[in-house]
Each structure stands twice: as structure tokens, then as C-alpha cells.
Amino acid sequence: MTPSEESALRELPGLLPHKLGQSVKWPEAFGRRFMITVDTEEEFDWESPFERSGHTTVTVPKLERFQQFAEKFGIKPVYFIDYSIIESDEAVAFLKRAVSAGIATVGAHLHPWVTPPFEEQVNNYNSFAGNLPVELEERKLVALRDAIAEKIGVLPTAYRAGRYGIGPQTVEILQRLGFEIDSSIRSRFDYSSASGPDFTKIGSEPFWWHGENQLLEVPLTTVYSGMFRKQPNFLAKIMNRYPVANAVFARSKILDRIPLTPEGVSARETKEAIDVALDDGVRLLVFSFHSPSLSAGHTPYVRTSEDLNQFYDWWRDIINHLTQIGVMPVDMEDLLLSAKQAIA
């Protein structure tokens, strides 16, 4: 972890009450790996205010297709599931089969507005779980964790906050509840204008919270490319504040921020980001997308059946590239084991 990343973590109030995070030093045998994570959630209008009800889960049957697709490449996806998904009998049946067969992992994905107890106002500020009173944040997470354990038969030990909404007490809550992995940080992104956290200065490398072998942070991978990728902080602030600057900087090759996702990022850009990350010594690449993108018409990224075909073509292209350059898939269990071996 670089000094600037340590400084950025200090600026996230309360996240580091003891000592700074300790970067993972992967064992040589770990090699270079990638992992696919899915924010598995209900469908809702991303442009409308948050609501407790009125959502659908019509994309649940499409999880089976993606699972079969991943299996062909030896990939064990991580499904971060929220309360609406665990209320779907069809989703529970699929996830229970996949977990029992050892072909997928489930984690907890907290959307506060659909997770009991319902005590807070439904608004943008409270859509970030880390903004809730600590007791309420914990009770919602317990309700979600226990529902997953009851219906799927496994106690989840990995967590990703909905909207990446980690907050001042989230780390302590996760440790109290026995979670071993958090993946709430979307590196290089800033949600402070919407009352969320600012991850602009935090990179993609995993680290141990508080420097202890307790809670492993696995950020979503985001890569800078372009002339100023080694000194991005000032320009990154402009990019986060003025979205049009993203396109201008990217077209001019000044600075391009590339998250590893099929949602809004081309395969060409993603392959460039992969190569840059590996050249920088990154050993773990974390991909992500939202489960409603598995069916046409539920996210801005997959509007039509042709978009859905292109979604799968994107994955074929990226997985082929990863295979050619010797980056192999890793599941959550082996990832944690390797991280613990590295710190021993």
C-alpha cells in the first residue's frame, strides 16, 4: 500500500481507528489470477428514487445461463446476493444447488432500502448502508446474513455493500459478525457527491484492514491508462466531478479510468487495462457486473437482445485474452487461503 493510499484511507472517517491496512504479499505460487463477482439483486429503475417495494426479480432464471457459461472456463463466480434475491424461491433453489456442487460462492450484498428492519427514511443518503446508525446497519446485515444461512445453508463470510457504501463502522461490524472478506471498495471512484465514500486515491491491490489477519479487503479493479496515469489524482477529481471530462481525457490519451466490467466498457479498453495492471505488478484482477444485465431491458448496459449477445461476446474475448497471457481464475476460498499464507 502506497503512502497516498494510506492517506486516502485515513480520510475515510472511522475506517481505520487502529492502524493502517497491510498490503497482501502473495506467495509466488499464486501467480496472476482473476475473479468474477456478480452484484446479484432485484431489478429497479436506476434513474428513479429508491423504493422499498415494486421491484422484480425476472432476471433470476438467467443466472443459470451465466453459471453454465462460467463453468465452461473453469470459473467459480461469486454471487453477492441481497435480500430481494434471498426472498426469491427460484433464486434460492439455483444458488443452493450451485453452492452445494462447489461451482459458485455466495456473499452478502446489502441494499438497505429492501432489507429489514425498516426504520430509516428511504432516500439517497440512506441508500449507502454505511451512512446508517451503526446499530441499524448491523441489524440489517445480520438479517441478510441469517436469511442467506437459513435458505442456502451456508453462512456468508464475504460482503459487498450495495452502492459500494462502506461507512465509518462497517469494518468493525464485519469483524464482529465473523466476515473474512470485504469487497466494497471500488477503487478510483468517488461517490461523495451522492453522499457516498470517496475511493479516488485507493488502488486495486488487496489489503488487510488494521494490518491484522482478520478482514481482507478485495477492491474491485480499476486501472488508469494514458500519459498521466502515474500522477492521476488531480485529474481524477475533475473526472469524478465532471463526467464529460472522462471522454475528453480518454480520447486525448491524457487519462482514462477503466474498471474491469462489461457494463459500459469495451473489450478493447478492458484488454488494455488488464495489460497495464499486469505491467504494474497487480496479481489479482476483480471483475464485476450487476445481475440484471443478464437480461435485456433492465440496466443501461443491456437494452436489447443484441446487447445481451455482445455481453457474452465481451466475456469470451476477455477470458480468451486472460488465458493467452496466463492469468488463471481463482475462487474466493483459494484467494483467502493464499492471502493468509502470504501473511504467515
C-alpha positions as CSV (number, residue, x, y, z in Angstrom):
1,M,0.0,0.0,0.0
2,T,1.5,3.3,-1.1
3,P,1.6,6.4,1.2
4,S,-1.0,8.2,-0.8
5,E,-3.4,5.2,-0.4
6,E,-2.7,5.1,3.3
7,S,-3.6,8.8,3.4
8,A,-6.8,8.2,1.5
9,L,-7.9,5.6,3.9
10,R,-7.2,8.0,6.8
11,E,-9.7,10.3,5.1
12,L,-12.5,7.8,5.2
13,P,-13.8,8.7,8.7
14,G,-13.6,5.9,11.3
15,L,-12.5,3.2,8.9
16,L,-9.1,2.9,10.4
17,P,-9.4,3.5,14.2
18,H,-6.3,1.5,15.0
19,K,-3.5,1.1,12.4
20,L,-3.2,1.3,8.6
21,G,-4.0,-1.6,6.3
22,Q,-1.3,-4.1,5.4
23,S,-0.9,-5.0,1.7
24,V,-1.1,-8.6,0.8
25,K,2.2,-10.1,-0.3
26,W,1.1,-13.0,-2.5
27,P,3.1,-16.3,-2.4
28,E,4.9,-17.0,-5.7
29,A,2.7,-19.9,-6.4
30,F,-0.4,-17.6,-6.5
31,G,0.7,-16.4,-9.9
32,R,-1.6,-14.0,-11.7
33,R,-5.3,-14.6,-11.1
34,F,-8.8,-13.2,-11.8
35,M,-12.2,-13.5,-10.2
36,I,-15.7,-12.7,-11.4
37,T,-18.2,-11.2,-9.0
38,V,-21.8,-10.6,-9.5
39,D,-23.9,-8.0,-7.6
40,T,-27.0,-10.2,-7.5
41,E,-30.0,-8.1,-7.0
42,E,-33.5,-7.1,-7.9
43,E,-34.4,-5.0,-11.0
44,F,-35.2,-1.4,-10.3
45,D,-35.1,1.9,-12.2
46,W,-31.7,3.3,-11.7
47,E,-32.9,6.8,-12.5
48,S,-35.8,6.9,-10.1
49,P,-35.9,7.4,-6.3
50,F,-35.3,4.3,-4.1
51,E,-38.4,2.4,-3.1
52,R,-39.0,-0.5,-0.6
53,S,-41.4,-2.3,-2.9
54,G,-42.3,-2.6,-6.6
55,H,-39.2,-4.4,-7.6
56,T,-38.9,-7.5,-9.8
57,T,-36.5,-10.5,-10.0
58,V,-37.3,-11.6,-13.5
59,T,-33.6,-12.0,-14.4
60,V,-33.1,-14.7,-11.8
61,P,-33.6,-17.6,-14.4
62,K,-30.8,-16.0,-16.4
63,L,-28.3,-16.7,-13.6
64,E,-28.3,-20.4,-14.7
65,R,-27.1,-19.5,-18.2
66,F,-24.3,-17.4,-16.8
67,Q,-23.3,-20.1,-14.4
68,Q,-23.1,-22.7,-17.2
69,F,-21.1,-20.2,-19.3
70,A,-18.6,-19.6,-16.4
71,E,-18.3,-23.4,-15.8
72,K,-17.1,-24.0,-19.3
73,F,-14.0,-21.9,-18.5
74,G,-13.4,-23.3,-15.0
75,I,-14.6,-20.1,-13.4
76,K,-16.3,-20.2,-10.0
77,P,-18.3,-16.9,-9.7
78,V,-19.0,-15.1,-6.5
79,Y,-22.7,-14.1,-6.2
80,F,-23.1,-11.2,-3.8
81,I,-26.8,-11.5,-3.0
82,D,-29.2,-9.1,-1.5
83,Y,-32.5,-9.5,0.5
84,S,-34.8,-9.4,-2.6
85,I,-32.9,-12.3,-4.1
86,I,-33.0,-14.4,-1.0
87,E,-36.8,-13.9,-1.0
88,S,-37.0,-15.5,-4.4
89,D,-37.6,-19.2,-4.2
90,E,-36.2,-19.7,-7.7
91,A,-33.0,-17.8,-6.9
92,V,-32.6,-19.8,-3.6
93,A,-33.0,-23.1,-5.4
94,F,-30.4,-22.2,-8.0
95,L,-27.9,-20.8,-5.5
96,K,-28.3,-23.7,-3.1
97,R,-27.6,-26.1,-6.0
98,A,-24.6,-24.2,-7.2
99,V,-23.1,-23.8,-3.7
100,S,-23.7,-27.5,-2.8
101,A,-22.0,-28.5,-6.1
102,G,-19.0,-26.3,-5.3
103,I,-19.3,-24.3,-8.5
104,A,-20.2,-20.9,-7.0
105,T,-19.7,-18.9,-3.8
106,V,-22.3,-16.6,-2.2
107,G,-21.6,-13.4,-0.3
108,A,-23.9,-10.8,1.3
109,H,-24.9,-7.6,-0.7
110,L,-26.7,-5.1,1.5
111,H,-29.3,-2.9,-0.2
112,P,-30.7,-1.0,2.9
113,W,-33.9,0.1,1.3
114,V,-35.1,-3.5,0.8
115,T,-33.6,-5.1,3.9
116,P,-35.3,-5.2,7.3
117,P,-35.6,-3.8,9.8
118,F,-37.3,-0.9,8.1
119,E,-36.6,2.0,10.4
120,E,-34.8,4.6,8.3
121,Q,-36.2,7.0,5.7
122,V,-35.8,5.8,2.1
123,N,-33.6,8.4,0.4
124,N,-30.3,8.7,-1.4
125,Y,-28.3,9.3,1.7
126,N,-29.6,6.2,3.5
127,S,-29.1,4.0,0.4
128,F,-25.5,3.9,1.4
129,A,-25.6,1.4,4.3
130,G,-22.5,3.0,5.9
131,N,-24.5,6.2,6.5
132,L,-27.0,4.5,8.7
133,P,-26.7,4.5,12.5
134,V,-24.3,1.7,13.4
135,E,-26.9,-0.4,15.3
136,L,-29.3,-0.3,12.3
137,E,-26.5,-1.1,9.8
138,E,-25.5,-4.1,11.8
139,R,-29.1,-5.3,12.3
140,K,-29.8,-5.2,8.6
141,L,-26.6,-7.1,7.9
142,V,-27.4,-9.7,10.5
143,A,-30.9,-10.1,8.9
144,L,-29.4,-10.6,5.5
145,R,-26.7,-12.9,6.7
146,D,-29.1,-15.1,8.7
147,A,-31.6,-15.3,5.8
148,I,-28.8,-16.5,3.5
149,A,-27.7,-19.1,6.1
150,E,-31.2,-20.3,6.6
151,K,-32.2,-20.6,3.0
152,I,-29.0,-21.6,1.2
153,G,-27.4,-23.4,4.1
154,V,-24.1,-21.5,4.3
155,L,-23.1,-18.6,6.5
156,P,-21.7,-16.0,4.1
157,T,-18.2,-14.7,5.1
158,A,-17.8,-12.2,2.1
159,Y,-19.5,-8.9,1.9
160,R,-20.0,-6.1,-0.7
161,A,-22.0,-3.1,0.4
162,G,-24.7,-2.0,-2.1
163,R,-23.6,1.1,-4.0
164,Y,-20.1,0.4,-2.5
165,G,-21.5,2.1,0.6
166,I,-18.9,1.2,3.2
167,G,-19.0,3.5,6.2
168,P,-17.3,4.6,9.4
169,Q,-18.3,1.4,11.4
170,T,-18.6,-1.2,8.6
171,V,-15.3,-2.8,9.2
172,E,-15.9,-3.3,12.9
173,I,-19.4,-4.7,12.2
174,L,-18.0,-7.2,9.7
175,Q,-15.3,-8.3,12.1
176,R,-17.8,-8.7,14.9
177,L,-20.0,-10.8,12.7
178,G,-17.2,-13.1,11.5
179,F,-16.9,-11.9,8.0
180,E,-13.5,-12.6,6.4
181,I,-13.6,-10.7,3.2
182,D,-15.0,-7.3,2.2
183,S,-15.2,-6.2,-1.4
184,S,-17.0,-2.8,-1.0
185,I,-14.2,-0.6,-2.3
186,R,-14.5,0.4,-6.0
187,S,-11.0,1.7,-6.4
188,R,-10.5,5.1,-8.1
189,F,-14.2,6.1,-7.9
190,D,-15.7,8.9,-5.9
191,Y,-19.3,8.8,-4.7
192,S,-19.1,11.7,-2.2
193,S,-21.3,14.0,-4.4
194,A,-24.1,11.5,-3.8
195,S,-23.3,11.2,0.0
196,G,-21.2,8.1,-0.5
197,P,-17.5,7.3,0.0
198,D,-14.5,8.6,-2.0
199,F,-12.1,5.9,-3.2
200,T,-10.3,8.1,-5.7
201,K,-6.9,7.6,-4.1
202,I,-7.3,3.9,-3.3
203,G,-5.8,1.4,-5.7
204,S,-6.8,-2.2,-6.6
205,E,-4.4,-4.2,-4.5
206,P,-6.0,-6.3,-1.7
207,F,-5.0,-5.5,1.9
208,W,-5.8,-6.5,5.5
209,W,-7.8,-4.0,7.4
210,H,-6.0,-2.7,10.5
211,G,-2.9,-4.7,9.5
212,E,-4.4,-7.8,11.1
213,N,-5.1,-11.3,9.6
214,Q,-8.8,-10.8,10.1
215,L,-10.7,-8.9,7.4
216,L,-9.3,-9.0,3.9
217,E,-10.2,-6.1,1.6
218,V,-10.6,-7.1,-2.1
219,P,-11.2,-3.9,-4.1
220,L,-12.8,-4.0,-7.5
221,T,-10.1,-3.5,-10.0
222,T,-9.9,-0.1,-11.8
223,V,-6.9,0.9,-13.9
224,Y,-5.6,4.2,-15.1
225,S,-4.1,4.4,-18.6
226,G,-2.8,7.4,-20.5
227,M,0.0,10.0,-20.2
228,F,-0.8,10.9,-16.6
229,R,-1.7,7.5,-15.2
230,K,1.2,7.6,-12.7
231,Q,0.1,11.0,-11.4
232,P,-3.7,10.8,-11.7
233,N,-5.1,12.4,-8.5
234,F,-5.8,16.0,-9.6
235,L,-7.2,14.9,-13.0
236,A,-9.2,12.1,-11.3
237,K,-11.0,14.6,-9.2
238,I,-12.0,16.5,-12.3
239,M,-13.2,13.3,-13.9
240,N,-15.4,12.4,-11.0
241,R,-16.9,15.9,-10.7
242,Y,-17.4,16.4,-14.4
243,P,-18.4,13.2,-16.3
244,V,-17.8,14.8,-19.7
245,A,-14.1,15.1,-18.7
246,N,-13.9,11.3,-18.8
247,A,-14.5,11.2,-22.5
248,V,-12.3,14.2,-23.2
249,F,-9.3,12.9,-21.3
250,A,-9.7,9.4,-22.7
251,R,-10.0,10.5,-26.3
252,S,-6.9,12.6,-25.9
253,K,-4.9,9.8,-24.2
254,I,-4.4,12.1,-21.2
255,L,-6.0,9.9,-18.6
256,D,-8.5,7.0,-18.9
257,R,-10.1,5.3,-15.9
258,I,-11.1,1.7,-16.9
259,P,-13.0,-0.5,-14.4
260,L,-13.0,-4.2,-15.2
261,T,-16.6,-4.7,-16.1
262,P,-18.7,-5.4,-19.3
263,E,-21.0,-2.7,-18.3
264,G,-20.1,0.4,-20.4
265,V,-16.5,-0.6,-21.1
266,S,-15.4,-2.1,-24.4
267,A,-13.4,-5.3,-24.7
268,R,-10.6,-3.3,-26.3
269,E,-10.4,-0.9,-23.4
270,T,-10.6,-3.8,-20.9
271,K,-7.8,-5.7,-22.5
272,E,-5.7,-2.6,-22.4
273,A,-6.5,-2.2,-18.7
274,I,-5.6,-5.8,-18.0
275,D,-2.2,-5.4,-19.7
276,V,-1.5,-2.2,-17.9
277,A,-2.4,-3.6,-14.5
278,L,-0.2,-6.7,-15.0
279,D,2.7,-4.5,-16.1
280,D,2.2,-2.6,-12.9
281,G,2.6,-5.8,-10.9
282,V,-1.1,-6.3,-10.0
283,R,-1.6,-10.0,-9.2
284,L,-5.4,-10.2,-8.8
285,L,-7.9,-8.8,-11.2
286,V,-11.5,-8.5,-9.9
287,F,-14.3,-8.2,-12.4
288,S,-17.9,-7.3,-11.6
289,F,-21.3,-6.6,-13.1
290,H,-24.9,-6.4,-11.9
291,S,-27.2,-9.5,-12.4
292,P,-30.0,-7.5,-14.1
293,S,-27.6,-7.1,-17.0
294,L,-28.2,-10.8,-17.7
295,S,-31.5,-10.0,-19.4
296,A,-32.3,-7.3,-21.9
297,G,-34.0,-4.1,-20.7
298,H,-33.1,-3.9,-17.0
299,T,-29.8,-1.9,-16.9
300,P,-28.5,0.9,-19.1
301,Y,-25.8,-1.5,-20.4
302,V,-28.0,-4.3,-21.8
303,R,-31.1,-2.8,-23.5
304,T,-31.7,-5.3,-26.3
305,S,-31.1,-8.9,-27.1
306,E,-28.2,-7.9,-29.3
307,D,-26.7,-6.1,-26.4
308,L,-27.0,-9.3,-24.4
309,N,-25.2,-11.3,-27.2
310,Q,-22.5,-8.7,-27.1
311,F,-22.3,-9.0,-23.3
312,Y,-21.4,-12.7,-23.7
313,D,-19.1,-12.0,-26.6
314,W,-17.3,-9.5,-24.3
315,W,-16.7,-12.2,-21.8
316,R,-15.4,-14.7,-24.4
317,D,-13.0,-12.1,-25.7
318,I,-11.7,-11.2,-22.2
319,I,-11.4,-14.7,-21.0
320,N,-9.6,-15.7,-24.1
321,H,-7.2,-12.8,-23.6
322,L,-6.6,-13.8,-19.9
323,T,-6.0,-17.4,-20.9
324,Q,-3.4,-16.4,-23.6
325,I,-1.4,-14.3,-21.1
326,G,-1.5,-16.9,-18.4
327,V,-4.0,-15.3,-15.9
328,M,-6.0,-18.0,-14.3
329,P,-9.3,-17.9,-12.4
330,V,-9.4,-18.1,-8.6
331,D,-12.3,-18.7,-6.3
332,M,-13.0,-16.9,-3.0
333,E,-11.8,-19.8,-0.8
334,D,-8.4,-20.2,-2.5
335,L,-8.0,-16.4,-2.6
336,L,-8.4,-16.2,1.2
337,L,-6.2,-19.2,1.8
338,S,-3.4,-17.7,-0.4
339,A,-3.7,-14.3,1.4
340,K,-3.4,-16.0,4.8
341,Q,-0.4,-18.0,3.6
342,A,1.2,-14.8,2.5
343,I,0.9,-13.1,5.9
344,A,2.0,-16.2,7.9
